[in-house]
């Protein structure tokens, strides 16, 4: 007789690793800022990390204009996701990462969850970098997390279609989140990082199609049924 499956599905290892990196980096920044580790120089660790690992549109434009893609700048397309502006910023990103990672890990292969996160992270940076004008640094895991929301949305879109329900409901979560983003942007006049989040969502949704079980064949079957 087969053992009953555990009601508690473990998190995908890749999600655990991403969480530990985010948590470890933020712990170093927070403890350093309080003088607990690193001595006097630790107070500036966060600012230095933003300069060294954050992403900026001017860097992308410089690479496009000169045709040069040095590794130290190319890596920024991913490393910016692990540097956050504050403890709260990091906590919100980490909590969403764990929640969405657990859901996606029950549907996608574990390596596919990582592909969704990285694709959305890179896509978000590229979209942000192509914005006209001068904008601040792009940091934090939210474009990658929004990519995972894109994967979640695609799964829900398929499931609602199978149930014969209104598939537009699958986009409720992203609609609410983007509405809040726009309100905050208008109230606080911050950098348009919401563009990176939207691009991350779209990239995550798109790459979820071939990565999901059944892939494109399942999508075609769903569209033919509609």
C-alpha positions as CSV (number, residue, x, y, z in Angstrom):
1,X,0.0,0.0,0.0
2,X,1.2,3.4,-0.9
3,X,1.9,5.9,1.9
4,X,-0.5,8.8,2.1
5,X,1.1,11.9,0.7
6,X,2.2,14.5,3.3
7,X,-0.3,17.4,3.6
8,X,2.7,19.7,3.9
9,X,4.5,20.0,0.5
10,X,8.1,21.1,1.0
11,X,9.3,24.3,-0.7
12,X,11.3,23.9,-3.9
13,X,15.0,23.9,-3.0
14,X,15.6,26.8,-5.5
15,X,13.1,28.9,-3.6
16,X,14.7,28.1,-0.3
17,X,18.1,29.1,-1.7
18,X,16.7,32.4,-3.1
19,X,15.1,33.2,0.3
20,X,18.3,32.4,2.1
21,X,20.3,34.7,-0.1
22,X,17.9,37.6,0.3
23,X,17.6,37.0,4.0
24,X,21.4,36.7,4.4
25,X,22.2,39.8,2.5
26,X,19.6,41.8,4.4
27,X,20.7,40.5,7.7
28,X,24.3,41.7,7.0
29,X,23.0,45.1,6.0
30,X,20.7,45.5,9.1
31,X,23.3,44.2,11.6
32,X,26.0,46.2,10.0
33,X,23.9,49.4,10.2
34,X,23.5,48.8,13.9
35,X,27.2,48.3,14.5
36,X,26.7,44.7,15.5
37,X,29.0,43.3,12.8
38,X,31.6,44.8,10.4
39,X,32.7,47.8,12.5
40,X,32.3,51.4,11.4
41,X,32.5,50.7,7.7
42,X,29.4,48.4,7.8
43,X,27.1,51.4,8.1
44,X,27.7,52.0,4.3
45,X,27.3,48.4,3.2
46,X,23.8,48.9,1.8
47,X,24.7,52.0,-0.2
48,X,27.9,50.3,-1.5
49,X,26.0,47.2,-2.6
50,X,23.4,49.3,-4.5
51,X,26.3,51.0,-6.4
52,X,28.0,47.7,-7.1
53,X,25.1,45.3,-7.7
54,X,22.0,47.5,-8.4
55,X,20.7,48.2,-11.9
56,X,20.5,51.6,-13.5
57,X,19.1,52.7,-16.9
58,X,22.3,54.7,-17.6
59,X,24.3,51.5,-17.4
60,X,22.1,49.7,-20.0
61,X,22.2,52.7,-22.3
62,X,26.0,52.8,-22.0
63,X,26.2,49.2,-23.0
64,X,23.9,49.7,-26.0
65,X,25.7,52.8,-27.2
66,X,29.2,51.4,-26.8
67,X,28.5,47.8,-27.7
68,X,30.3,46.7,-24.6
69,X,28.8,44.2,-22.1
70,X,31.3,43.8,-19.3
71,X,30.5,41.0,-16.8
72,X,30.5,43.5,-13.9
73,X,27.5,45.3,-15.5
74,X,25.8,42.3,-17.1
75,X,25.5,40.6,-13.7
76,X,23.4,43.6,-12.5
77,X,20.5,42.3,-14.5
78,X,20.1,39.6,-11.8
79,X,22.1,40.8,-8.8
80,X,19.9,43.8,-8.2
81,X,17.2,41.4,-7.0
82,X,19.1,40.5,-3.9
83,X,19.8,44.1,-2.7
84,X,16.9,45.8,-0.9
85,X,16.4,49.4,0.2
86,X,15.3,48.5,3.8
87,X,14.5,45.6,6.1
88,X,10.8,46.0,5.4
89,X,11.4,46.0,1.6
90,X,13.3,42.7,2.0
91,X,10.7,41.1,4.3
92,X,7.8,41.7,2.0
93,X,9.7,40.4,-1.0
94,X,10.8,37.3,0.9
95,X,7.3,36.5,2.2
96,X,5.8,36.7,-1.3
97,X,8.7,34.6,-2.7
98,X,8.0,31.8,-0.2
99,X,4.2,31.8,-0.7
100,X,4.3,31.9,-4.5
101,X,7.3,29.5,-4.6
102,X,5.3,26.9,-2.7
103,X,2.3,27.3,-5.0
104,X,4.4,27.1,-8.2
105,X,6.5,24.2,-6.9
106,X,3.3,22.1,-6.7
107,X,2.7,22.7,-10.5
108,X,6.0,23.3,-12.2
109,X,9.3,21.5,-12.0
110,X,11.5,23.0,-9.4
111,X,14.1,24.2,-12.0
112,X,11.2,25.9,-13.9
113,X,10.4,28.0,-10.9
114,X,13.9,29.4,-11.0
115,X,13.7,30.1,-14.7
116,X,10.4,32.0,-14.1
117,X,12.1,34.1,-11.4
118,X,15.3,34.8,-13.3
119,X,13.5,35.6,-16.6
120,X,11.2,38.0,-14.9
121,X,14.1,39.6,-13.0
122,X,16.0,40.2,-16.3
123,X,12.9,41.3,-18.2
124,X,12.0,43.8,-15.5
125,X,15.5,45.3,-15.6
126,X,15.5,45.6,-19.3
127,X,12.1,47.3,-19.4
128,X,13.1,49.7,-16.6
129,X,16.4,50.5,-18.4
130,X,14.6,51.4,-21.6
131,X,12.5,54.1,-19.9
132,X,13.4,57.6,-21.2
133,X,14.8,60.1,-18.8
134,X,16.8,59.7,-15.7
135,X,15.6,57.5,-12.9
136,X,17.0,56.0,-9.7
137,X,18.5,52.6,-9.0
138,X,16.4,49.5,-9.5
139,X,16.8,47.1,-6.6
140,X,14.8,44.3,-4.9
141,X,13.3,41.0,-5.8
142,X,9.8,42.4,-6.7
143,X,10.2,42.1,-10.6
144,X,11.1,38.4,-10.1
145,X,8.2,38.0,-7.6
146,X,5.8,39.6,-10.0
147,X,7.1,37.0,-12.6
148,X,6.0,34.3,-10.1
149,X,2.6,36.1,-9.9
150,X,2.6,35.8,-13.7
151,X,3.1,32.0,-13.3
152,X,0.4,31.9,-10.7
153,X,-2.0,33.8,-12.9
154,X,-1.4,31.5,-15.9
155,X,-2.1,28.4,-13.7
156,X,-5.3,30.0,-12.4
157,X,-6.3,31.0,-15.9
158,X,-6.1,27.4,-17.1
159,X,-7.9,26.0,-14.0
160,X,-10.8,28.5,-14.3
161,X,-11.1,27.5,-18.0
162,X,-11.3,23.9,-17.0
163,X,-14.1,24.7,-14.6
164,X,-15.9,26.8,-17.2
165,X,-15.6,29.9,-14.9
166,X,-14.7,33.4,-16.0
167,X,-11.0,33.3,-16.7
168,X,-10.6,37.0,-16.3
169,X,-10.8,36.3,-12.5
170,X,-7.2,34.9,-12.8
171,X,-6.0,38.5,-13.2
172,X,-7.6,39.8,-10.0
173,X,-4.4,39.6,-8.0
174,X,-2.2,41.4,-10.4
175,X,-4.9,44.0,-11.0
176,X,-5.1,44.8,-7.3
177,X,-1.4,44.9,-6.8
178,X,-0.8,47.2,-9.8
179,X,-3.6,49.5,-8.7
180,X,-1.8,49.8,-5.3
181,X,1.5,50.4,-7.1
182,X,0.1,53.2,-9.1
183,X,-1.5,54.8,-6.1
184,X,1.8,54.8,-4.2
185,X,3.6,56.1,-7.2
186,X,1.2,59.1,-7.5
187,X,1.3,59.8,-3.7
188,X,5.0,59.6,-3.2
189,X,6.3,60.4,-6.7
190,X,8.9,57.7,-6.6
191,X,10.9,56.0,-9.4
192,X,8.7,54.2,-11.9
193,X,9.8,50.8,-10.6
194,X,6.3,49.6,-11.3
195,X,7.3,49.3,-15.0
196,X,9.8,46.7,-14.0
197,X,7.1,44.9,-12.0
198,X,4.7,44.9,-14.9
199,X,7.4,43.7,-17.3
200,X,8.4,41.0,-14.8
201,X,4.7,39.8,-14.6
202,X,4.4,39.7,-18.4
203,X,7.7,37.8,-18.7
204,X,6.7,35.3,-16.0
205,X,3.3,34.7,-17.6
206,X,4.8,34.2,-21.0
207,X,7.6,31.8,-20.0
208,X,5.1,29.8,-17.9
209,X,3.3,28.7,-21.0
210,X,6.1,26.4,-22.3
211,X,7.3,25.5,-18.8
212,X,4.0,24.3,-17.4
213,X,3.0,20.7,-17.6
214,X,1.7,20.0,-21.1
215,X,3.2,23.3,-22.3
216,X,2.0,24.7,-25.5
217,X,-0.1,21.7,-26.4
218,X,-2.2,22.3,-23.3
219,X,-2.6,26.0,-24.2
220,X,-3.7,25.2,-27.8
221,X,-6.2,22.7,-26.4
222,X,-7.6,25.3,-24.0
223,X,-7.9,27.9,-26.8
224,X,-9.6,25.4,-29.2
225,X,-12.1,24.6,-26.5
226,X,-12.8,28.3,-26.0
